[in-house]
Amino acid sequence: MKQLVLATRNLHKVKELQGLLNGAGIKVLTLDDFPHVREVIEDGETIEENALKKARETFRQTTLPALGDDTGLEVYYLNDEPGVYSSRYAGPAASYADNCRKLLGEMRGVPPRRRGARFRCVIAFAAPGVERIAEGVLPGAIIEDPRGQNGFGYDPIFLPTDSSLTLAQMNLEMKNHLSHRAKAIENALPILREYFGGQR
């Protein structure tokens, strides 16, 4: 079977991505299958740079086609912060809860009409002679208090446009139907089909 390595050890991401790639006829591996592969330092200045670096480094170290992703929460009131620093917004060792608390503190007192935000996910694919990227965006708003126990990251404080549920109140199937990562994977599938379809 054709193989693809997800450039992550984040179990939440692995679960989402494997669900989204289900049925593509591709065996999905993760960095847990390659203990010798070093963690990629996410020091890019953009989400695109980080995603491509993950895919490129994972491909180089495993010699298998690799998919890297990076996601940022862009809050319009904060000039698109935390953006590329979303996972370490409250510091290098910040937990998901720490990041949410910091963001809610920055947004304290901001009226609903100015709390617009979007999740942006970039998927990068690296294989012999190929480097491609795809993007997915989910618009919404930052609510004032966390709601829900599912998901991860900023999911408890992000309310997608036209939804009454935060991402953390949705089950995985609901989230995969509309999420930024789902849209990015959907936009990346033609790239994967083109590459793997040409393999013998």
C-alpha positions, 0 to 999 in steps of 0.5 A: 500500500502507498504510504504517507507520513504525517509530520507530527506526534500530536495525537489530536492532529493525527486522529483528525488527519487520519479520519480525513484521509480515510478512504484515500487508499493511503497508509498513514504513518506518523512520527511515532513510527520513526523514533529516530526522526528529530522534532522539527523546530517551528521557527518560520516567520509564517504558517506556510514556512512552518508547514513546508519545513515540517514536510520537507524535514520529515521527507528527508529523514524518512525518505517517504512522502510527507505531509506537514501542517501548521495552523494559526488563529488570527484575531482581527482585533489583535492585528491577526495575532497570535497567528504563527505563534498560536501554539506558544502565545503564552510562552514556550511551555504554554498549555492550551489553557494558558493560551486561551486565558491569555487570549481572553485577557487580551480580548476582555471588554472587546464588543462582540462585533469586533471579536471576529477571527479565523483559523487558518491551516496550511498543509504542505506536501513533500515527495521526490521532486514535489513540494506543494501547499494547500490552505483551509480557512474557518471564519468565526469569533472569539467568545468570552468564556470557554465552552465544551470539552472536546478538541484542543487548542483554542477550540473552547473559545472559537465559535465558527460563523453560523454555528451555535456550538464552539469547536470544543462542543462538537464531536470529531465528525462534526468538526471534521465536516467544517474545520480549517484542517478539513478544508486544507486536507480537502484542498490537498487531496487533489495533490495527493491523488495526482502524486500517488495516482501516478505511482506504480 
